[in-house]
Amino acid sequence: MGGGMEANKNRFIEEWSSARENLEYNFRWTRRNFALVGLFGIAVPIFIYKGIVKEFVMQSGYCF
């Protein structure tokens, strides 16, 4: 039943999935990684938070 329907493996997809599964073992901290974590993990959320708080303060009518 359903014979002869084997899937052809794509070598590039297999390599990509293998690298993705083992990312925590192959990851190294570099200057670029520190910069990306600092930018998107710290700076961007702070700016978004500050913008949201500023918008709420402007809507509520309080002046600081």
mmCIF file as Biopython writes it, N, C-alpha, C and O atoms, coordinates in Angstrom:
data_model
#
loop_
_atom_site.group_PDB
_atom_site.id
_atom_site.type_symbol
_atom_site.label_atom_id
_atom_site.label_alt_id
_atom_site.label_comp_id
_atom_site.label_asym_id
_atom_site.label_entity_id
_atom_site.label_seq_id
_atom_site.pdbx_PDB_ins_code
_atom_site.Cartn_x
_atom_site.Cartn_y
_atom_site.Cartn_z
_atom_site.occupancy
_atom_site.B_iso_or_equiv
_atom_site.auth_seq_id
_atom_site.auth_asym_id
_atom_site.pdbx_PDB_model_num
ATOM 1   N N  . MET A ? 1  ? 0.831  -1.171 0.000  1.0 0.0 1  A 1 
ATOM 2   C CA . MET A ? 1  ? 0.000  0.000  0.000  1.0 0.0 1  A 1 
ATOM 3   C C  . MET A ? 1  ? 0.883  1.244  0.000  1.0 0.0 1  A 1 
ATOM 4   O O  . MET A ? 1  ? 1.652  1.453  0.938  1.0 0.0 1  A 1 
ATOM 5   N N  . GLY A ? 2  ? 0.786  2.043  -1.003 1.0 0.0 2  A 1 
ATOM 6   C CA . GLY A ? 2  ? 1.553  3.278  -1.066 1.0 0.0 2  A 1 
ATOM 7   C C  . GLY A ? 2  ? 3.025  3.046  -1.337 1.0 0.0 2  A 1 
ATOM 8   O O  . GLY A ? 2  ? 3.843  3.886  -0.960 1.0 0.0 2  A 1 
ATOM 9   N N  . GLY A ? 3  ? 3.394  1.972  -1.957 1.0 0.0 3  A 1 
ATOM 10  C CA . GLY A ? 3  ? 4.795  1.696  -2.220 1.0 0.0 3  A 1 
ATOM 11  C C  . GLY A ? 3  ? 5.359  2.584  -3.311 1.0 0.0 3  A 1 
ATOM 12  O O  . GLY A ? 3  ? 4.618  3.100  -4.148 1.0 0.0 3  A 1 
ATOM 13  N N  . GLY A ? 4  ? 6.673  2.762  -3.302 1.0 0.0 4  A 1 
ATOM 14  C CA . GLY A ? 4  ? 7.335  3.533  -4.334 1.0 0.0 4  A 1 
ATOM 15  C C  . GLY A ? 4  ? 7.200  5.039  -4.144 1.0 0.0 4  A 1 
ATOM 16  O O  . GLY A ? 4  ? 7.348  5.794  -5.105 1.0 0.0 4  A 1 
ATOM 17  N N  . MET A ? 5  ? 6.923  5.488  -2.924 1.0 0.0 5  A 1 
ATOM 18  C CA . MET A ? 5  ? 6.751  6.918  -2.686 1.0 0.0 5  A 1 
ATOM 19  C C  . MET A ? 5  ? 7.826  7.446  -1.744 1.0 0.0 5  A 1 
ATOM 20  O O  . MET A ? 5  ? 7.548  8.280  -0.882 1.0 0.0 5  A 1 
ATOM 21  N N  . GLU A ? 6  ? 9.034  6.967  -1.908 1.0 0.0 6  A 1 
ATOM 22  C CA . GLU A ? 6  ? 10.116 7.424  -1.048 1.0 0.0 6  A 1 
ATOM 23  C C  . GLU A ? 6  ? 10.445 8.881  -1.358 1.0 0.0 6  A 1 
ATOM 24  O O  . GLU A ? 6  ? 10.348 9.319  -2.505 1.0 0.0 6  A 1 
ATOM 25  N N  . ALA A ? 7  ? 10.834 9.625  -0.325 1.0 0.0 7  A 1 
ATOM 26  C CA . ALA A ? 7  ? 11.173 11.039 -0.511 1.0 0.0 7  A 1 
ATOM 27  C C  . ALA A ? 7  ? 12.652 11.157 -0.856 1.0 0.0 7  A 1 
ATOM 28  O O  . ALA A ? 7  ? 13.488 10.452 -0.291 1.0 0.0 7  A 1 
ATOM 29  N N  . ASN A ? 8  ? 12.968 12.046 -1.779 1.0 0.0 8  A 1 
ATOM 30  C CA . ASN A ? 8  ? 14.360 12.330 -2.101 1.0 0.0 8  A 1 
ATOM 31  C C  . ASN A ? 8  ? 14.870 13.397 -1.144 1.0 0.0 8  A 1 
ATOM 32  O O  . ASN A ? 8  ? 14.280 14.472 -1.029 1.0 0.0 8  A 1 
ATOM 33  N N  . LYS A ? 9  ? 15.962 13.097 -0.460 1.0 0.0 9  A 1 
ATOM 34  C CA . LYS A ? 9  ? 16.510 14.043 0.492  1.0 0.0 9  A 1 
ATOM 35  C C  . LYS A ? 9  ? 17.361 15.083 -0.224 1.0 0.0 9  A 1 
ATOM 36  O O  . LYS A ? 9  ? 18.159 14.758 -1.102 1.0 0.0 9  A 1 
ATOM 37  N N  . ASN A ? 10 ? 17.176 16.330 0.166  1.0 0.0 10 A 1 
ATOM 38  C CA . ASN A ? 10 ? 17.977 17.415 -0.356 1.0 0.0 10 A 1 
ATOM 39  C C  . ASN A ? 10 ? 19.158 17.609 0.602  1.0 0.0 10 A 1 
ATOM 40  O O  . ASN A ? 10 ? 18.961 17.841 1.794  1.0 0.0 10 A 1 
ATOM 41  N N  . ARG A ? 11 ? 20.361 17.514 0.085  1.0 0.0 11 A 1 
ATOM 42  C CA . ARG A ? 11 ? 21.565 17.569 0.913  1.0 0.0 11 A 1 
ATOM 43  C C  . ARG A ? 11 ? 21.672 18.897 1.654  1.0 0.0 11 A 1 
ATOM 44  O O  . ARG A ? 11 ? 22.068 18.925 2.819  1.0 0.0 11 A 1 
ATOM 45  N N  . PHE A ? 12 ? 21.325 19.985 0.997  1.0 0.0 12 A 1 
ATOM 46  C CA . PHE A ? 12 ? 21.450 21.309 1.604  1.0 0.0 12 A 1 
ATOM 47  C C  . PHE A ? 12 ? 20.463 21.498 2.750  1.0 0.0 12 A 1 
ATOM 48  O O  . PHE A ? 12 ? 20.805 22.085 3.777  1.0 0.0 12 A 1 
ATOM 49  N N  . ILE A ? 13 ? 19.253 21.008 2.580  1.0 0.0 13 A 1 
ATOM 50  C CA . ILE A ? 13 ? 18.261 21.099 3.649  1.0 0.0 13 A 1 
ATOM 51  C C  . ILE A ? 13 ? 18.670 20.226 4.820  1.0 0.0 13 A 1 
ATOM 52  O O  . ILE A ? 13 ? 18.489 20.619 5.972  1.0 0.0 13 A 1 
ATOM 53  N N  . GLU A ? 14 ? 19.209 19.067 4.554  1.0 0.0 14 A 1 
ATOM 54  C CA . GLU A ? 14 ? 19.663 18.182 5.629  1.0 0.0 14 A 1 
ATOM 55  C C  . GLU A ? 14 ? 20.812 18.819 6.412  1.0 0.0 14 A 1 
ATOM 56  O O  . GLU A ? 14 ? 20.843 18.728 7.639  1.0 0.0 14 A 1 
ATOM 57  N N  . GLU A ? 15 ? 21.756 19.463 5.721  1.0 0.0 15 A 1 
ATOM 58  C CA . GLU A ? 15 ? 22.864 20.131 6.404  1.0 0.0 15 A 1 
ATOM 59  C C  . GLU A ? 15 ? 22.356 21.294 7.257  1.0 0.0 15 A 1 
ATOM 60  O O  . GLU A ? 15 ? 22.806 21.489 8.386  1.0 0.0 15 A 1 
ATOM 61  N N  . TRP A ? 16 ? 21.417 22.062 6.707  1.0 0.0 16 A 1 
ATOM 62  C CA . TRP A ? 16 ? 20.855 23.192 7.437  1.0 0.0 16 A 1 
ATOM 63  C C  . TRP A ? 16 ? 20.127 22.732 8.697  1.0 0.0 16 A 1 
ATOM 64  O O  . TRP A ? 16 ? 20.298 23.323 9.763  1.0 0.0 16 A 1 
ATOM 65  N N  . SER A ? 17 ? 19.318 21.685 8.582  1.0 0.0 17 A 1 
ATOM 66  C CA . SER A ? 17 ? 18.579 21.197 9.744  1.0 0.0 17 A 1 
ATOM 67  C C  . SER A ? 17 ? 19.513 20.599 10.788 1.0 0.0 17 A 1 
ATOM 68  O O  . SER A ? 17 ? 19.268 20.728 11.987 1.0 0.0 17 A 1 
ATOM 69  N N  . SER A ? 18 ? 20.569 19.954 10.343 1.0 0.0 18 A 1 
ATOM 70  C CA . SER A ? 18 ? 21.547 19.415 11.281 1.0 0.0 18 A 1 
ATOM 71  C C  . SER A ? 18 ? 22.259 20.532 12.028 1.0 0.0 18 A 1 
ATOM 72  O O  . SER A ? 18 ? 22.465 20.434 13.238 1.0 0.0 18 A 1 
ATOM 73  N N  . ALA A ? 19 ? 22.637 21.591 11.323 1.0 0.0 19 A 1 
ATOM 74  C CA . ALA A ? 19 ? 23.285 22.735 11.971 1.0 0.0 19 A 1 
ATOM 75  C C  . ALA A ? 19 ? 22.330 23.421 12.932 1.0 0.0 19 A 1 
ATOM 76  O O  . ALA A ? 19 ? 22.743 23.876 13.999 1.0 0.0 19 A 1 
ATOM 77  N N  . ARG A ? 20 ? 21.078 23.498 12.570 1.0 0.0 20 A 1 
ATOM 78  C CA . ARG A ? 20 ? 20.091 24.137 13.438 1.0 0.0 20 A 1 
ATOM 79  C C  . ARG A ? 20 ? 19.848 23.313 14.701 1.0 0.0 20 A 1 
ATOM 80  O O  . ARG A ? 20 ? 19.674 23.879 15.780 1.0 0.0 20 A 1 
ATOM 81  N N  . GLU A ? 21 ? 19.834 21.999 14.582 1.0 0.0 21 A 1 
ATOM 82  C CA . GLU A ? 21 ? 19.623 21.137 15.746 1.0 0.0 21 A 1 
ATOM 83  C C  . GLU A ? 21 ? 20.800 21.211 16.711 1.0 0.0 21 A 1 
ATOM 84  O O  . GLU A ? 21 ? 20.620 21.025 17.915 1.0 0.0 21 A 1 
ATOM 85  N N  . ASN A ? 22 ? 22.010 21.481 16.199 1.0 0.0 22 A 1 
ATOM 86  C CA . ASN A ? 22 ? 23.206 21.503 17.040 1.0 0.0 22 A 1 
ATOM 87  C C  . ASN A ? 22 ? 23.724 22.919 17.282 1.0 0.0 22 A 1 
ATOM 88  O O  . ASN A ? 22 ? 24.902 23.101 17.590 1.0 0.0 22 A 1 
ATOM 89  N N  . LEU A ? 23 ? 22.865 23.913 17.145 1.0 0.0 23 A 1 
ATOM 90  C CA . LEU A ? 23 ? 23.288 25.307 17.266 1.0 0.0 23 A 1 
ATOM 91  C C  . LEU A ? 23 ? 23.879 25.607 18.634 1.0 0.0 23 A 1 
ATOM 92  O O  . LEU A ? 23 ? 24.883 26.314 18.723 1.0 0.0 23 A 1 
ATOM 93  N N  . GLU A ? 24 ? 23.289 25.093 19.691 1.0 0.0 24 A 1 
ATOM 94  C CA . GLU A ? 24 ? 23.791 25.396 21.035 1.0 0.0 24 A 1 
ATOM 95  C C  . GLU A ? 24 ? 25.180 24.806 21.290 1.0 0.0 24 A 1 
ATOM 96  O O  . GLU A ? 24 ? 25.893 25.265 22.182 1.0 0.0 24 A 1 
ATOM 97  N N  . TYR A ? 25 ? 25.562 23.810 20.525 1.0 0.0 25 A 1 
ATOM 98  C CA . TYR A ? 25 ? 26.893 23.225 20.683 1.0 0.0 25 A 1 
ATOM 99  C C  . TYR A ? 25 ? 27.943 23.939 19.838 1.0 0.0 25 A 1 
ATOM 100 O O  . TYR A ? 25 ? 29.127 23.913 20.172 1.0 0.0 25 A 1 
ATOM 101 N N  . ASN A ? 26 ? 27.518 24.578 18.745 1.0 0.0 26 A 1 
ATOM 102 C CA . ASN A ? 26 ? 28.449 25.205 17.817 1.0 0.0 26 A 1 
ATOM 103 C C  . ASN A ? 26 ? 28.500 26.727 17.929 1.0 0.0 26 A 1 
ATOM 104 O O  . ASN A ? 26 ? 29.273 27.371 17.219 1.0 0.0 26 A 1 
ATOM 105 N N  . PHE A ? 27 ? 27.688 27.310 18.811 1.0 0.0 27 A 1 
ATOM 106 C CA . PHE A ? 27 ? 27.617 28.764 18.931 1.0 0.0 27 A 1 
ATOM 107 C C  . PHE A ? 27 ? 28.834 29.295 19.684 1.0 0.0 27 A 1 
ATOM 108 O O  . PHE A ? 27 ? 29.274 28.705 20.670 1.0 0.0 27 A 1 
ATOM 109 N N  . ARG A ? 28 ? 29.375 30.427 19.200 1.0 0.0 28 A 1 
ATOM 110 C CA . ARG A ? 28 ? 30.478 31.114 19.886 1.0 0.0 28 A 1 
ATOM 111 C C  . ARG A ? 28 ? 30.129 32.589 20.007 1.0 0.0 28 A 1 
ATOM 112 O O  . ARG A ? 28 ? 29.569 33.186 19.088 1.0 0.0 28 A 1 
ATOM 113 N N  . TRP A ? 29 ? 30.469 33.169 21.154 1.0 0.0 29 A 1 
ATOM 114 C CA . TRP A ? 29 ? 30.254 34.604 21.350 1.0 0.0 29 A 1 
ATOM 115 C C  . TRP A ? 29 ? 31.350 35.374 20.639 1.0 0.0 29 A 1 
ATOM 116 O O  . TRP A ? 29 ? 32.537 35.161 20.887 1.0 0.0 29 A 1 
ATOM 117 N N  . THR A ? 30 ? 30.944 36.264 19.761 1.0 0.0 30 A 1 
ATOM 118 C CA . THR A ? 30 ? 31.868 37.137 19.053 1.0 0.0 30 A 1 
ATOM 119 C C  . THR A ? 30 ? 31.423 38.579 19.294 1.0 0.0 30 A 1 
ATOM 120 O O  . THR A ? 30 ? 30.371 38.818 19.887 1.0 0.0 30 A 1 
ATOM 121 N N  . ARG A ? 31 ? 32.218 39.525 18.839 1.0 0.0 31 A 1 
ATOM 122 C CA . ARG A ? 31 ? 31.826 40.931 18.964 1.0 0.0 31 A 1 
ATOM 123 C C  . ARG A ? 31 ? 30.504 41.199 18.258 1.0 0.0 31 A 1 
ATOM 124 O O  . ARG A ? 31 ? 29.656 41.936 18.762 1.0 0.0 31 A 1 
ATOM 125 N N  . ARG A ? 32 ? 30.343 40.612 17.121 1.0 0.0 32 A 1 
ATOM 126 C CA . ARG A ? 32 ? 29.108 40.813 16.353 1.0 0.0 32 A 1 
ATOM 127 C C  . ARG A ? 32 ? 27.903 40.255 17.109 1.0 0.0 32 A 1 
ATOM 128 O O  . ARG A ? 32 ? 26.851 40.893 17.143 1.0 0.0 32 A 1 
ATOM 129 N N  . ASN A ? 33 ? 28.042 39.068 17.720 1.0 0.0 33 A 1 
ATOM 130 C CA . ASN A ? 33 ? 26.938 38.494 18.473 1.0 0.0 33 A 1 
ATOM 131 C C  . ASN A ? 33 ? 26.604 39.345 19.693 1.0 0.0 33 A 1 
ATOM 132 O O  . ASN A ? 33 ? 25.430 39.544 20.006 1.0 0.0 33 A 1 
ATOM 133 N N  . PHE A ? 34 ? 27.634 39.853 20.392 1.0 0.0 34 A 1 
ATOM 134 C CA . PHE A ? 34 ? 27.388 40.744 21.526 1.0 0.0 34 A 1 
ATOM 135 C C  . PHE A ? 34 ? 26.631 41.983 21.069 1.0 0.0 34 A 1 
ATOM 136 O O  . PHE A ? 34 ? 25.697 42.422 21.740 1.0 0.0 34 A 1 
ATOM 137 N N  . ALA A ? 35 ? 27.025 42.548 19.936 1.0 0.0 35 A 1 
ATOM 138 C CA . ALA A ? 35 ? 26.372 43.750 19.424 1.0 0.0 35 A 1 
ATOM 139 C C  . ALA A ? 35 ? 24.914 43.469 19.067 1.0 0.0 35 A 1 
ATOM 140 O O  . ALA A ? 35 ? 24.039 44.279 19.373 1.0 0.0 35 A 1 
ATOM 141 N N  . LEU A ? 36 ? 24.645 42.344 18.431 1.0 0.0 36 A 1 
ATOM 142 C CA . LEU A ? 36 ? 23.273 42.008 18.061 1.0 0.0 36 A 1 
ATOM 143 C C  . LEU A ? 36 ? 22.396 41.775 19.281 1.0 0.0 36 A 1 
ATOM 144 O O  . LEU A ? 36 ? 21.244 42.209 19.312 1.0 0.0 36 A 1 
ATOM 145 N N  . VAL A ? 37 ? 22.933 41.093 20.284 1.0 0.0 37 A 1 
ATOM 146 C CA . VAL A ? 37 ? 22.170 40.870 21.516 1.0 0.0 37 A 1 
ATOM 147 C C  . VAL A ? 37 ? 21.924 42.203 22.220 1.0 0.0 37 A 1 
ATOM 148 O O  . VAL A ? 37 ? 20.828 42.452 22.723 1.0 0.0 37 A 1 
ATOM 149 N N  . GLY A ? 38 ? 22.940 43.052 22.253 1.0 0.0 38 A 1 
ATOM 150 C CA . GLY A ? 38 ? 22.770 44.356 22.878 1.0 0.0 38 A 1 
ATOM 151 C C  . GLY A ? 38 ? 21.749 45.212 22.161 1.0 0.0 38 A 1 
ATOM 152 O O  . GLY A ? 38 ? 20.956 45.906 22.798 1.0 0.0 38 A 1 
ATOM 153 N N  . LEU A ? 39 ? 21.765 45.168 20.844 1.0 0.0 39 A 1 
ATOM 154 C CA . LEU A ? 39 ? 20.851 45.986 20.064 1.0 0.0 39 A 1 
ATOM 155 C C  . LEU A ? 39 ? 19.418 45.464 20.136 1.0 0.0 39 A 1 
ATOM 156 O O  . LEU A ? 39 ? 18.512 46.186 20.552 1.0 0.0 39 A 1 
ATOM 157 N N  . PHE A ? 40 ? 19.214 44.216 19.733 1.0 0.0 40 A 1 
ATOM 158 C CA . PHE A ? 40 ? 17.857 43.687 19.627 1.0 0.0 40 A 1 
ATOM 159 C C  . PHE A ? 40 ? 17.332 43.082 20.928 1.0 0.0 40 A 1 
ATOM 160 O O  . PHE A ? 40 ? 16.123 42.900 21.073 1.0 0.0 40 A 1 
ATOM 161 N N  . GLY A ? 41 ? 18.206 42.772 21.862 1.0 0.0 41 A 1 
ATOM 162 C CA . GLY A ? 41 ? 17.768 42.196 23.126 1.0 0.0 41 A 1 
ATOM 163 C C  . GLY A ? 41 ? 17.629 43.208 24.237 1.0 0.0 41 A 1 
ATOM 164 O O  . GLY A ? 41 ? 16.920 42.958 25.212 1.0 0.0 41 A 1 
ATOM 165 N N  . ILE A ? 42 ? 18.296 44.357 24.115 1.0 0.0 42 A 1 
ATOM 166 C CA . ILE A ? 42 ? 18.260 45.355 25.184 1.0 0.0 42 A 1 
ATOM 167 C C  . ILE A ? 42 ? 17.786 46.708 24.662 1.0 0.0 42 A 1 
ATOM 168 O O  . ILE A ? 42 ? 16.801 47.246 25.168 1.0 0.0 42 A 1 
ATOM 169 N N  . ALA A ? 43 ? 18.463 47.269 23.667 1.0 0.0 43 A 1 
ATOM 170 C CA . ALA A ? 43 ? 18.184 48.634 23.219 1.0 0.0 43 A 1 
ATOM 171 C C  . ALA A ? 43 ? 16.799 48.767 22.576 1.0 0.0 43 A 1 
ATOM 172 O O  . ALA A ? 43 ? 16.047 49.671 22.939 1.0 0.0 43 A 1 
ATOM 173 N N  . VAL A ? 44 ? 16.455 47.912 21.655 1.0 0.0 44 A 1 
ATOM 174 C CA . VAL A ? 44 ? 15.163 48.021 20.971 1.0 0.0 44 A 1 
ATOM 175 C C  . VAL A ? 44 ? 14.000 47.865 21.945 1.0 0.0 44 A 1 
ATOM 176 O O  . VAL A ? 44 ? 13.070 48.669 21.884 1.0 0.0 44 A 1 
ATOM 177 N N  . PRO A ? 45 ? 13.999 46.873 22.844 1.0 0.0 45 A 1 
ATOM 178 C CA . PRO A ? 45 ? 12.890 46.803 23.806 1.0 0.0 45 A 1 
ATOM 179 C C  . PRO A ? 45 ? 12.796 48.034 24.717 1.0 0.0 45 A 1 
ATOM 180 O O  . PRO A ? 45 ? 11.693 48.455 25.066 1.0 0.0 45 A 1 
ATOM 181 N N  . ILE A ? 46 ? 13.929 48.610 25.104 1.0 0.0 46 A 1 
ATOM 182 C CA . ILE A ? 46 ? 13.889 49.810 25.940 1.0 0.0 46 A 1 
ATOM 183 C C  . ILE A ? 46 ? 13.264 50.966 25.174 1.0 0.0 46 A 1 
ATOM 184 O O  . ILE A ? 46 ? 12.419 51.674 25.721 1.0 0.0 46 A 1 
ATOM 185 N N  . PHE A ? 47 ? 13.658 51.176 23.920 1.0 0.0 47 A 1 
ATOM 186 C CA . PHE A ? 47 ? 13.087 52.255 23.123 1.0 0.0 47 A 1 
ATOM 187 C C  . PHE A ? 47 ? 11.592 52.047 22.889 1.0 0.0 47 A 1 
ATOM 188 O O  . PHE A ? 47 ? 10.826 53.010 22.920 1.0 0.0 47 A 1 
ATOM 189 N N  . ILE A ? 48 ? 11.171 50.814 22.658 1.0 0.0 48 A 1 
ATOM 190 C CA . ILE A ? 48 ? 9.748  50.534 22.476 1.0 0.0 48 A 1 
ATOM 191 C C  . ILE A ? 48 ? 8.991  50.839 23.763 1.0 0.0 48 A 1 
ATOM 192 O O  . ILE A ? 48 ? 7.928  51.459 23.725 1.0 0.0 48 A 1 
ATOM 193 N N  . TYR A ? 49 ? 9.528  50.411 24.894 1.0 0.0 49 A 1 
ATOM 194 C CA . TYR A ? 49 ? 8.888  50.667 26.189 1.0 0.0 49 A 1 
ATOM 195 C C  . TYR A ? 49 ? 8.778  52.163 26.459 1.0 0.0 49 A 1 
ATOM 196 O O  . TYR A ? 49 ? 7.724  52.648 26.871 1.0 0.0 49 A 1 
ATOM 197 N N  . LYS A ? 50 ? 9.862  52.891 26.227 1.0 0.0 50 A 1 
ATOM 198 C CA . LYS A ? 50 ? 9.851  54.343 26.449 1.0 0.0 50 A 1 
ATOM 199 C C  . LYS A ? 50 ? 8.821  55.018 25.544 1.0 0.0 50 A 1 
ATOM 200 O O  . LYS A ? 50 ? 8.124  55.932 25.985 1.0 0.0 50 A 1 
ATOM 201 N N  . GLY A ? 51 ? 8.716  54.589 24.303 1.0 0.0 51 A 1 
ATOM 202 C CA . GLY A ? 51 ? 7.730  55.156 23.394 1.0 0.0 51 A 1 
ATOM 203 C C  . GLY A ? 51 ? 6.304  54.889 23.842 1.0 0.0 51 A 1 
ATOM 204 O O  . GLY A ? 51 ? 5.447  55.768 23.754 1.0 0.0 51 A 1 
ATOM 205 N N  . ILE A ? 52 ? 6.046  53.677 24.323 1.0 0.0 52 A 1 
ATOM 206 C CA . ILE A ? 52 ? 4.699  53.338 24.797 1.0 0.0 52 A 1 
ATOM 207 C C  . ILE A ? 52 ? 4.360  54.159 26.028 1.0 0.0 52 A 1 
ATOM 208 O O  . ILE A ? 52 ? 3.255  54.694 26.117 1.0 0.0 52 A 1 
ATOM 209 N N  . VAL A ? 53 ? 5.280  54.275 26.983 1.0 0.0 53 A 1 
ATOM 210 C CA . VAL A ? 53 ? 5.034  55.054 28.193 1.0 0.0 53 A 1 
ATOM 211 C C  . VAL A ? 53 ? 4.803  56.519 27.837 1.0 0.0 53 A 1 
ATOM 212 O O  . VAL A ? 53 ? 3.910  57.155 28.396 1.0 0.0 53 A 1 
ATOM 213 N N  . LYS A ? 54 ? 5.592  57.057 26.920 1.0 0.0 54 A 1 
ATOM 214 C CA . LYS A ? 54 ? 5.423  58.449 26.498 1.0 0.0 54 A 1 
ATOM 215 C C  . LYS A ? 54 ? 4.042  58.663 25.882 1.0 0.0 54 A 1 
ATOM 216 O O  . LYS A ? 54 ? 3.402  59.683 26.136 1.0 0.0 54 A 1 
ATOM 217 N N  . GLU A ? 55 ? 3.587  57.724 25.088 1.0 0.0 55 A 1 
ATOM 218 C CA . GLU A ? 55 ? 2.270  57.826 24.472 1.0 0.0 55 A 1 
ATOM 219 C C  . GLU A ? 55 ? 1.160  57.818 25.525 1.0 0.0 55 A 1 
ATOM 220 O O  . GLU A ? 55 ? 0.213  58.600 25.434 1.0 0.0 55 A 1 
ATOM 221 N N  . PHE A ? 56 ? 1.273  56.939 26.525 1.0 0.0 56 A 1 
ATOM 222 C CA . PHE A ? 56 ? 0.274  56.903 27.591 1.0 0.0 56 A 1 
ATOM 223 C C  . PHE A ? 56 ? 0.266  58.195 28.397 1.0 0.0 56 A 1 
ATOM 224 O O  . PHE A ? 56 ? -0.800 58.687 28.766 1.0 0.0 56 A 1 
ATOM 225 N N  . VAL A ? 57 ? 1.440  58.748 28.673 1.0 0.0 57 A 1 
ATOM 226 C CA . VAL A ? 57 ? 1.519  60.000 29.425 1.0 0.0 57 A 1 
ATOM 227 C C  . VAL A ? 57 ? 0.896  61.134 28.624 1.0 0.0 57 A 1 
ATOM 228 O O  . VAL A ? 57 ? 0.196  61.975 29.187 1.0 0.0 57 A 1 
ATOM 229 N N  . MET A ? 58 ? 1.141  61.167 27.319 1.0 0.0 58 A 1 
ATOM 230 C CA . MET A ? 58 ? 0.561  62.216 26.477 1.0 0.0 58 A 1 
ATOM 231 C C  . MET A ? 58 ? -0.963 62.095 26.424 1.0 0.0 58 A 1 
ATOM 232 O O  . MET A ? 58 ? -1.655 63.113 26.405 1.0 0.0 58 A 1 
ATOM 233 N N  . GLN A ? 59 ? -1.493 60.890 26.400 1.0 0.0 59 A 1 
ATOM 234 C CA . GLN A ? 59 ? -2.938 60.686 26.330 1.0 0.0 59 A 1 
ATOM 235 C C  . GLN A ? 59 ? -3.627 61.015 27.650 1.0 0.0 59 A 1 
ATOM 236 O O  . GLN A ? 59 ? -4.766 61.483 27.660 1.0 0.0 59 A 1 
ATOM 237 N N  . SER A ? 60 ? -2.937 60.772 28.761 1.0 0.0 60 A 1 
ATOM 238 C CA . SER A ? 60 ? -3.553 60.991 30.065 1.0 0.0 60 A 1 
ATOM 239 C C  . SER A ? 60 ? -3.577 62.462 30.459 1.0 0.0 60 A 1 
ATOM 240 O O  . SER A ? 60 ? -4.353 62.841 31.336 1.0 0.0 60 A 1 
ATOM 241 N N  . GLY A ? 61 ? -2.759 63.291 29.846 1.0 0.0 61 A 1 
ATOM 242 C CA . GLY A ? 61 ? -2.777 64.709 30.115 1.0 0.0 61 A 1 
ATOM 243 C C  . GLY A ? 61 ? -1.797 65.152 31.177 1.0 0.0 61 A 1 
ATOM 244 O O  . GLY A ? 61 ? -1.733 66.342 31.483 1.0 0.0 61 A 1 
ATOM 245 N N  . TYR A ? 62 ? -1.035 64.246 31.749 1.0 0.0 62 A 1 
ATOM 246 C CA . TYR A ? 62 ? -0.031 64.634 32.739 1.0 0.0 62 A 1 
ATOM 247 C C  . TYR A ? 62 ? 1.137  65.277 32.049 1.0 0.0 62 A 1 
ATOM 248 O O  . TYR A ? 62 ? 1.532  64.848 30.965 1.0 0.0 62 A 1 
ATOM 249 N N  . CYS A ? 63 ? 1.692  66.289 32.651 1.0 0.0 63 A 1 
ATOM 250 C CA . CYS A ? 63 ? 2.860  66.963 32.090 1.0 0.0 63 A 1 
ATOM 251 C C  . CYS A ? 63 ? 4.010  66.817 33.078 1.0 0.0 63 A 1 
ATOM 252 O O  . CYS A ? 63 ? 3.878  67.184 34.246 1.0 0.0 63 A 1 
ATOM 253 N N  . PHE A ? 64 ? 5.103  66.299 32.630 1.0 0.0 64 A 1 
ATOM 254 C CA . PHE A ? 64 ? 6.278  66.149 33.497 1.0 0.0 64 A 1 
ATOM 255 C C  . PHE A ? 64 ? 7.347  67.105 33.098 1.0 0.0 64 A 1 
ATOM 256 O O  . PHE A ? 64 ? 8.414  67.130 33.711 1.0 0.0 64 A 1 
#
